[in-house]
Amino acid sequence: MIKQHFQQRVHKMYEIPEGLGDKQRVFTRMIADLIVFAYEQGYELTFGDAYRDPRVHGDIGVKGSYSSASSNHKRRLAVDFNLFKNGQYLTATEDHRALGEFWESIGGTWGGRFNDGNHYSLEHNGSK
Ligand SMILES: [Zn+2]
């Protein structure tokens, strides 16, 4: 009985604050929920790009690398995950759907809606 209690997940819809710093900290907490959800569903993850340092990639609005000029990776509001199941690396957007829909259900923006399936972010000033 107790064990069952601890296995029940709280599926929390987050309130997304407006300010960048507050939003970054909520984003990080949400990513924790996404990671836990993924492993509960039998997936495993490694980090792809998370923060893209503007010293390398250019300030926001400046294209200094492969990154888009206004990428939310530069704002600490996006993470790309490499997805695995049963040891197999899954690369298709559709492979990410279960995680993407979970991410949306807690308040996030899933890149699968714009052909970037492994990208999990929070919208900020029109950037996703
Ligand atoms: Zn990304």
Backbone and ligand atoms as CSV (ligand in chain L), in Angstrom:
chain,resi,resn,atom,element,x,y,z
A,1,MET,N,N,0.837,-1.205,0.000
A,1,MET,CA,C,0.000,0.000,0.000
A,1,MET,C,C,0.873,1.256,0.000
A,2,ILE,N,N,1.834,1.276,0.897
A,2,ILE,CA,C,2.727,2.425,0.962
A,2,ILE,C,C,3.533,2.533,-0.330
A,3,LYS,N,N,4.016,1.393,-0.805
A,3,LYS,CA,C,4.803,1.386,-2.027
A,3,LYS,C,C,3.983,1.961,-3.193
A,4,GLN,N,N,2.739,1.535,-3.272
A,4,GLN,CA,C,1.872,2.028,-4.338
A,4,GLN,C,C,1.712,3.550,-4.249
A,5,HIS,N,N,1.599,4.029,-3.025
A,5,HIS,CA,C,1.461,5.472,-2.832
A,5,HIS,C,C,2.642,6.225,-3.434
A,6,PHE,N,N,3.841,5.728,-3.182
A,6,PHE,CA,C,5.024,6.442,-3.652
A,6,PHE,C,C,5.218,6.303,-5.157
A,7,GLN,N,N,4.569,5.336,-5.748
A,7,GLN,CA,C,4.706,5.178,-7.197
A,7,GLN,C,C,3.745,6.091,-7.972
A,8,GLN,N,N,2.784,6.665,-7.273
A,8,GLN,CA,C,1.851,7.549,-7.971
A,8,GLN,C,C,2.515,8.894,-8.218
A,9,ARG,N,N,2.555,9.268,-9.478
A,9,ARG,CA,C,3.173,10.548,-9.820
A,9,ARG,C,C,2.176,11.685,-9.719
A,10,VAL,N,N,2.677,12.806,-9.261
A,10,VAL,CA,C,1.883,14.029,-9.337
A,10,VAL,C,C,2.115,14.618,-10.719
A,11,HIS,N,N,1.053,14.777,-11.455
A,11,HIS,CA,C,1.137,15.329,-12.801
A,11,HIS,C,C,0.739,16.798,-12.711
A,12,LYS,N,N,1.746,17.627,-12.603
A,12,LYS,CA,C,1.510,19.028,-12.262
A,12,LYS,C,C,1.593,19.915,-13.489
A,13,MET,N,N,0.577,20.736,-13.694
A,13,MET,CA,C,0.616,21.787,-14.712
A,13,MET,C,C,1.240,23.016,-14.075
A,14,TYR,N,N,2.329,23.471,-14.648
A,14,TYR,CA,C,3.059,24.589,-14.063
A,14,TYR,C,C,2.480,25.925,-14.518
A,15,GLU,N,N,2.532,26.893,-13.639
A,15,GLU,CA,C,2.278,28.276,-14.036
A,15,GLU,C,C,3.593,28.855,-14.503
A,16,ILE,N,N,3.606,29.395,-15.699
A,16,ILE,CA,C,4.849,29.895,-16.282
A,16,ILE,C,C,4.952,31.396,-16.006
A,17,PRO,N,N,5.951,31.809,-15.220
A,17,PRO,CA,C,6.094,33.245,-14.938
A,17,PRO,C,C,6.578,34.013,-16.162
A,18,GLU,N,N,6.416,35.321,-16.143
A,18,GLU,CA,C,6.803,36.172,-17.281
A,18,GLU,C,C,8.304,36.468,-17.297
A,19,GLY,N,N,8.861,36.769,-16.140
A,19,GLY,CA,C,10.258,37.209,-16.080
A,19,GLY,C,C,11.219,36.094,-16.460
A,20,LEU,N,N,12.309,36.472,-17.111
A,20,LEU,CA,C,13.240,35.464,-17.634
A,20,LEU,C,C,13.846,34.608,-16.519
A,21,GLY,N,N,14.328,35.228,-15.450
A,21,GLY,CA,C,14.977,34.451,-14.390
A,21,GLY,C,C,14.002,33.476,-13.736
A,22,ASP,N,N,12.807,33.957,-13.419
A,22,ASP,CA,C,11.791,33.074,-12.831
A,22,ASP,C,C,11.456,31.952,-13.800
A,23,LYS,N,N,11.333,32.312,-15.074
A,23,LYS,CA,C,10.965,31.318,-16.085
A,23,LYS,C,C,12.061,30.261,-16.222
A,24,GLN,N,N,13.312,30.683,-16.184
A,24,GLN,CA,C,14.428,29.724,-16.288
A,24,GLN,C,C,14.386,28.714,-15.143
A,25,ARG,N,N,14.075,29.191,-13.955
A,25,ARG,CA,C,14.094,28.283,-12.807
A,25,ARG,C,C,12.905,27.325,-12.827
A,26,VAL,N,N,11.748,27.790,-13.285
A,26,VAL,CA,C,10.605,26.882,-13.445
A,26,VAL,C,C,10.909,25.865,-14.547
A,27,PHE,N,N,11.529,26.329,-15.632
A,27,PHE,CA,C,11.890,25.434,-16.733
A,27,PHE,C,C,12.751,24.268,-16.236
A,28,THR,N,N,13.749,24.581,-15.445
A,28,THR,CA,C,14.646,23.532,-14.953
A,28,THR,C,C,13.876,22.515,-14.106
A,29,ARG,N,N,12.974,22.997,-13.284
A,29,ARG,CA,C,12.150,22.088,-12.468
A,29,ARG,C,C,11.258,21.222,-13.349
A,30,MET,N,N,10.709,21.822,-14.402
A,30,MET,CA,C,9.858,21.061,-15.326
A,30,MET,C,C,10.655,19.973,-16.042
A,31,ILE,N,N,11.894,20.295,-16.405
A,31,ILE,CA,C,12.747,19.311,-17.077
A,31,ILE,C,C,12.971,18.099,-16.159
A,32,ALA,N,N,13.085,18.361,-14.860
A,32,ALA,CA,C,13.213,17.238,-13.920
A,32,ALA,C,C,12.006,16.311,-14.041
A,33,ASP,N,N,10.815,16.875,-14.099
A,33,ASP,CA,C,9.605,16.052,-14.254
A,33,ASP,C,C,9.621,15.290,-15.573
A,34,LEU,N,N,10.077,15.946,-16.629
A,34,LEU,CA,C,10.129,15.288,-17.942
A,34,LEU,C,C,11.083,14.096,-17.907
A,35,ILE,N,N,12.228,14.272,-17.283
A,35,ILE,CA,C,13.208,13.187,-17.205
A,35,ILE,C,C,12.621,12.006,-16.419
A,36,VAL,N,N,12.000,12.292,-15.294
A,36,VAL,CA,C,11.404,11.219,-14.492
A,36,VAL,C,C,10.319,10.501,-15.298
A,37,PHE,N,N,9.486,11.276,-15.973
A,37,PHE,CA,C,8.432,10.682,-16.795
A,37,PHE,C,C,9.034,9.760,-17.857
A,38,ALA,N,N,10.069,10.234,-18.525
A,38,ALA,CA,C,10.688,9.443,-19.594
A,38,ALA,C,C,11.169,8.089,-19.072
A,39,TYR,N,N,11.876,8.091,-17.958
A,39,TYR,CA,C,12.404,6.834,-17.415
A,39,TYR,C,C,11.276,5.929,-16.933
A,40,GLU,N,N,10.217,6.511,-16.400
A,40,GLU,CA,C,9.057,5.700,-15.998
A,40,GLU,C,C,8.402,5.021,-17.185
A,41,GLN,N,N,8.513,5.650,-18.355
A,41,GLN,CA,C,7.918,5.080,-19.570
A,41,GLN,C,C,8.869,4.102,-20.267
A,42,GLY,N,N,10.022,3.860,-19.672
A,42,GLY,CA,C,10.955,2.896,-20.241
A,42,GLY,C,C,11.966,3.499,-21.199
A,43,TYR,N,N,12.005,4.815,-21.274
A,43,TYR,CA,C,13.006,5.491,-22.103
A,43,TYR,C,C,14.241,5.807,-21.269
A,44,GLU,N,N,15.322,6.090,-21.949
A,44,GLU,CA,C,16.516,6.660,-21.338
A,44,GLU,C,C,16.913,7.878,-22.168
A,45,LEU,N,N,17.605,8.810,-21.521
A,45,LEU,CA,C,17.956,10.074,-22.171
A,45,LEU,C,C,19.428,10.393,-21.962
A,46,THR,N,N,20.003,11.068,-22.932
A,46,THR,CA,C,21.240,11.809,-22.694
A,46,THR,C,C,20.988,13.250,-23.128
A,47,PHE,N,N,21.785,14.151,-22.591
A,47,PHE,CA,C,21.630,15.545,-22.971
A,47,PHE,C,C,22.274,15.796,-24.334
A,48,GLY,N,N,21.519,16.455,-25.181
A,48,GLY,CA,C,22.112,17.099,-26.346
A,48,GLY,C,C,22.425,18.525,-25.921
A,49,ASP,N,N,22.161,19.475,-26.782
A,49,ASP,CA,C,22.396,20.868,-26.404
A,49,ASP,C,C,21.413,21.296,-25.320
A,50,ALA,N,N,21.930,21.947,-24.322
A,50,ALA,CA,C,21.077,22.606,-23.332
A,50,ALA,C,C,21.388,24.105,-23.475
A,51,TYR,N,N,22.210,24.651,-22.598
A,51,TYR,CA,C,22.580,26.058,-22.718
A,51,TYR,C,C,23.581,26.240,-23.852
A,52,ARG,N,N,23.328,27.223,-24.680
A,52,ARG,CA,C,24.308,27.617,-25.697
A,52,ARG,C,C,24.860,28.973,-25.311
A,53,ASP,N,N,26.117,28.967,-24.923
A,53,ASP,CA,C,26.781,30.166,-24.413
A,53,ASP,C,C,26.924,31.207,-25.531
A,54,PRO,N,N,26.390,32.413,-25.305
A,54,PRO,CA,C,26.503,33.461,-26.342
A,54,PRO,C,C,27.944,33.814,-26.694
A,55,ARG,N,N,28.907,33.542,-25.813
A,55,ARG,CA,C,30.309,33.802,-26.150
A,55,ARG,C,C,30.766,32.917,-27.295
A,56,VAL,N,N,30.077,31.797,-27.462
A,56,VAL,CA,C,30.383,30.881,-28.559
A,56,VAL,C,C,29.397,31.062,-29.709
A,57,HIS,N,N,28.124,31.211,-29.356
A,57,HIS,CA,C,27.057,31.128,-30.359
A,57,HIS,C,C,26.522,32.490,-30.799
A,58,GLY,N,N,27.021,33.564,-30.194
A,58,GLY,CA,C,26.529,34.904,-30.514
A,58,GLY,C,C,25.443,35.328,-29.542
A,59,ASP,N,N,25.385,36.632,-29.291
A,59,ASP,CA,C,24.324,37.157,-28.420
A,59,ASP,C,C,22.958,36.875,-29.046
A,60,ILE,N,N,21.933,37.030,-28.231
A,60,ILE,CA,C,20.579,36.827,-28.747
A,60,ILE,C,C,20.328,37.821,-29.876
A,61,GLY,N,N,19.905,37.299,-30.999
A,61,GLY,CA,C,19.710,38.117,-32.191
A,61,GLY,C,C,20.883,38.067,-33.152
A,62,VAL,N,N,21.984,37.468,-32.712
A,62,VAL,CA,C,23.184,37.361,-33.554
A,62,VAL,C,C,23.429,35.891,-33.870
A,63,LYS,N,N,23.602,35.581,-35.148
A,63,LYS,CA,C,23.889,34.197,-35.522
A,63,LYS,C,C,25.388,33.980,-35.533
A,64,GLY,N,N,25.904,33.232,-34.509
A,64,GLY,CA,C,27.346,33.041,-34.406
A,64,GLY,C,C,27.764,31.601,-34.580
A,65,SER,N,N,26.826,30.736,-34.946
A,65,SER,CA,C,27.126,29.307,-35.055
A,65,SER,C,C,25.969,28.629,-35.777
A,66,TYR,N,N,25.904,27.304,-35.610
A,66,TYR,CA,C,24.773,26.548,-36.162
A,66,TYR,C,C,23.457,26.946,-35.506
A,67,SER,N,N,23.523,27.559,-34.322
A,67,SER,CA,C,22.316,27.914,-33.579
A,67,SER,C,C,21.563,29.031,-34.277
A,68,SER,N,N,20.224,29.006,-34.164
A,68,SER,CA,C,19.474,30.141,-34.700
A,68,SER,C,C,19.783,31.374,-33.848
A,69,ALA,N,N,19.627,32.532,-34.450
A,69,ALA,CA,C,20.053,33.782,-33.812
A,69,ALA,C,C,19.354,34.010,-32.473
A,70,SER,N,N,18.067,33.685,-32.408
A,70,SER,CA,C,17.308,33.977,-31.183
A,70,SER,C,C,16.929,32.710,-30.437
A,71,SER,N,N,17.748,31.682,-30.582
A,71,SER,CA,C,17.450,30.397,-29.956
A,71,SER,C,C,17.203,30.516,-28.457
A,72,ASN,N,N,16.211,29.787,-27.972
A,72,ASN,CA,C,15.979,29.764,-26.528
A,72,ASN,C,C,17.040,28.957,-25.784
A,73,HIS,N,N,17.885,28.232,-26.504
A,73,HIS,CA,C,19.047,27.618,-25.846
A,73,HIS,C,C,19.958,28.703,-25.271
A,74,LYS,N,N,20.009,29.850,-25.929
A,74,LYS,CA,C,20.833,30.956,-25.429
A,74,LYS,C,C,20.226,31.599,-24.192
A,75,ARG,N,N,18.937,31.326,-23.952
A,75,ARG,CA,C,18.233,31.901,-22.790
A,75,ARG,C,C,18.085,30.896,-21.644
A,76,ARG,N,N,18.686,29.753,-21.772
A,76,ARG,CA,C,18.524,28.683,-20.766
A,76,ARG,C,C,17.071,28.243,-20.661
A,77,LEU,N,N,16.379,28.248,-21.802
A,77,LEU,CA,C,14.969,27.853,-21.827
A,77,LEU,C,C,14.711,26.732,-22.821
A,78,ALA,N,N,15.745,25.982,-23.186
A,78,ALA,CA,C,15.556,24.878,-24.125
A,78,ALA,C,C,16.592,23.791,-23.864
A,79,VAL,N,N,16.163,22.557,-24.029
A,79,VAL,CA,C,17.057,21.399,-23.956
A,79,VAL,C,C,16.706,20.458,-25.097
A,80,ASP,N,N,17.744,19.928,-25.753
A,80,ASP,CA,C,17.570,18.854,-26.729
A,80,ASP,C,C,17.970,17.545,-26.054
A,81,PHE,N,N,17.089,16.561,-26.133
A,81,PHE,CA,C,17.391,15.261,-25.533
A,81,PHE,C,C,17.610,14.210,-26.610
A,82,ASN,N,N,18.619,13.370,-26.381
A,82,ASN,CA,C,18.810,12.163,-27.178
A,82,ASN,C,C,18.027,11.055,-26.494
A,83,LEU,N,N,17.201,10.372,-27.262
A,83,LEU,CA,C,16.216,9.434,-26.729
A,83,LEU,C,C,16.609,7.988,-27.051
A,84,PHE,N,N,16.477,7.142,-26.042
A,84,PHE,CA,C,16.803,5.717,-26.205
A,84,PHE,C,C,15.688,4.868,-25.622
A,85,LYS,N,N,15.448,3.711,-26.261
A,85,LYS,CA,C,14.570,2.703,-25.668
A,85,LYS,C,C,15.156,1.341,-26.001
A,86,ASN,N,N,15.294,0.504,-24.981
A,86,ASN,CA,C,15.911,-0.821,-25.132
A,86,ASN,C,C,17.278,-0.713,-25.807
A,87,GLY,N,N,18.001,0.322,-25.434
A,87,GLY,CA,C,19.346,0.507,-25.955
A,87,GLY,C,C,19.415,1.069,-27.355
A,88,GLN,N,N,18.275,1.309,-27.958
A,88,GLN,CA,C,18.251,1.808,-29.336
A,88,GLN,C,C,18.070,3.321,-29.344
A,89,TYR,N,N,18.877,3.998,-30.118
A,89,TYR,CA,C,18.805,5.453,-30.257
A,89,TYR,C,C,17.670,5.803,-31.210
A,90,LEU,N,N,16.731,6.579,-30.730
A,90,LEU,CA,C,15.533,6.918,-31.501
A,90,LEU,C,C,15.625,8.374,-31.937
A,91,THR,N,N,15.546,8.609,-33.235
A,91,THR,CA,C,15.837,9.952,-33.750
A,91,THR,C,C,14.631,10.653,-34.382
A,92,ALA,N,N,13.569,9.931,-34.640
A,92,ALA,CA,C,12.434,10.559,-35.331
A,92,ALA,C,C,11.624,11.431,-34.379
A,93,THR,N,N,11.073,12.491,-34.927
A,93,THR,CA,C,10.174,13.343,-34.130
A,93,THR,C,C,9.080,12.502,-33.499
A,94,GLU,N,N,8.553,11.582,-34.265
A,94,GLU,CA,C,7.436,10.764,-33.757
A,94,GLU,C,C,7.858,9.921,-32.550
A,95,ASP,N,N,9.123,9.551,-32.495
A,95,ASP,CA,C,9.624,8.788,-31.345
A,95,ASP,C,C,9.486,9.589,-30.048
A,96,HIS,N,N,9.514,10.894,-30.172
A,96,HIS,CA,C,9.462,11.780,-29.000
A,96,HIS,C,C,8.041,12.129,-28.579
A,97,ARG,N,N,7.043,11.620,-29.310
A,97,ARG,CA,C,5.675,12.110,-29.094
A,97,ARG,C,C,5.199,11.951,-27.645
A,98,ALA,N,N,5.434,10.786,-27.038
A,98,ALA,CA,C,4.938,10.574,-25.672
A,98,ALA,C,C,5.539,11.606,-24.723
A,99,LEU,N,N,6.836,11.871,-24.895
A,99,LEU,CA,C,7.483,12.867,-24.044
A,99,LEU,C,C,7.009,14.270,-24.394
A,100,GLY,N,N,6.861,14.518,-25.692
A,100,GLY,CA,C,6.425,15.844,-26.130
A,100,GLY,C,C,5.046,16.196,-25.615
A,101,GLU,N,N,4.147,15.227,-25.662
A,101,GLU,CA,C,2.788,15.496,-25.194
A,101,GLU,C,C,2.755,15.637,-23.677
A,102,PHE,N,N,3.610,14.867,-22.986
A,102,PHE,CA,C,3.716,15.068,-21.541
A,102,PHE,C,C,4.229,16.478,-21.251
A,103,TRP,N,N,5.268,16.866,-21.989
A,103,TRP,CA,C,5.868,18.193,-21.788
A,103,TRP,C,C,4.833,19.308,-22.003
A,104,GLU,N,N,4.030,19.162,-23.026
A,104,GLU,CA,C,2.971,20.156,-23.278
A,104,GLU,C,C,1.941,20.146,-22.150
A,105,SER,N,N,1.674,18.964,-21.626
A,105,SER,CA,C,0.623,18.848,-20.601
A,105,SER,C,C,1.028,19.509,-19.288
A,106,ILE,N,N,2.337,19.726,-19.094
A,106,ILE,CA,C,2.758,20.420,-17.865
A,106,ILE,C,C,3.085,21.892,-18.147
A,107,GLY,N,N,2.887,22.332,-19.389
A,107,GLY,CA,C,3.025,23.756,-19.700
A,107,GLY,C,C,4.139,24.108,-20.661
A,108,GLY,N,N,4.854,23.104,-21.185
A,108,GLY,CA,C,5.993,23.363,-22.061
A,108,GLY,C,C,5.616,23.458,-23.532
A,109,THR,N,N,6.614,23.812,-24.325
A,109,THR,CA,C,6.480,23.876,-25.783
A,109,THR,C,C,7.351,22.778,-26.377
A,110,TRP,N,N,6.741,21.907,-27.178
A,110,TRP,CA,C,7.474,20.780,-27.760
A,110,TRP,C,C,7.859,21.089,-29.206
A,111,GLY,N,N,9.137,20.881,-29.510
A,111,GLY,CA,C,9.634,21.137,-30.858
A,111,GLY,C,C,9.041,20.244,-31.926
A,112,GLY,N,N,8.431,19.147,-31.527
A,112,GLY,CA,C,7.776,18.276,-32.503
A,112,GLY,C,C,6.688,18.984,-33.290
A,113,ARG,N,N,6.202,20.098,-32.749
A,113,ARG,CA,C,5.177,20.882,-33.470
A,113,ARG,C,C,5.791,21.699,-34.588
A,114,PHE,N,N,7.132,21.839,-34.592
A,114,PHE,CA,C,7.790,22.585,-35.669
A,114,PHE,C,C,9.031,21.836,-36.152
A,115,ASN,N,N,8.852,20.503,-36.291
A,115,ASN,CA,C,9.857,19.664,-36.945
A,115,ASN,C,C,11.203,19.662,-36.216
A,116,ASP,N,N,11.155,19.713,-34.886
A,116,ASP,CA,C,12.369,19.693,-34.072
A,116,ASP,C,C,12.063,18.815,-32.851
A,117,GLY,N,N,11.900,17.528,-33.116
A,117,GLY,CA,C,11.274,16.611,-32.163
A,117,GLY,C,C,11.981,16.447,-30.839
A,118,ASN,N,N,13.302,16.665,-30.804
A,118,ASN,CA,C,14.010,16.426,-29.538
A,118,ASN,C,C,14.213,17.714,-28.726
A,119,HIS,N,N,13.494,18.760,-29.107
A,119,HIS,CA,C,13.666,20.097,-28.509
A,119,HIS,C,C,12.501,20.380,-27.551
A,120,TYR,N,N,12.854,20.624,-26.289
A,120,TYR,CA,C,11.867,20.878,-25.236
A,120,TYR,C,C,12.179,22.265,-24.663
A,121,SER,N,N,11.196,23.149,-24.704
A,121,SER,CA,C,11.491,24.547,-24.373
A,121,SER,C,C,10.312,25.227,-23.703
A,122,LEU,N,N,10.561,26.468,-23.312
A,122,LEU,CA,C,9.494,27.382,-22.917
A,122,LEU,C,C,9.562,28.590,-23.833
A,123,GLU,N,N,8.431,29.000,-24.324
A,123,GLU,CA,C,8.353,30.174,-25.189
A,123,GLU,C,C,8.768,31.432,-24.405
A,124,HIS,N,N,9.506,32.306,-25.091
A,124,HIS,CA,C,9.864,33.585,-24.472
A,124,HIS,C,C,9.989,34.639,-25.561
A,125,ASN,N,N,9.238,35.711,-25.439
A,125,ASN,CA,C,9.250,36.802,-26.440
A,125,ASN,C,C,9.090,36.265,-27.862
A,126,GLY,N,N,8.225,35.288,-28.015
A,126,GLY,CA,C,7.948,34.763,-29.346
A,126,GLY,C,C,8.897,33.689,-29.823
A,127,SER,N,N,9.990,33.453,-29.097
A,127,SER,CA,C,10.927,32.391,-29.463
A,127,SER,C,C,10.572,31.116,-28.716
A,128,LYS,N,N,10.727,29.993,-29.433
A,128,LYS,CA,C,10.437,28.704,-28.834
A,128,LYS,C,C,11.694,27.838,-28.796
L,1,ZN,ZN,ZN,16.881,22.676,-29.419
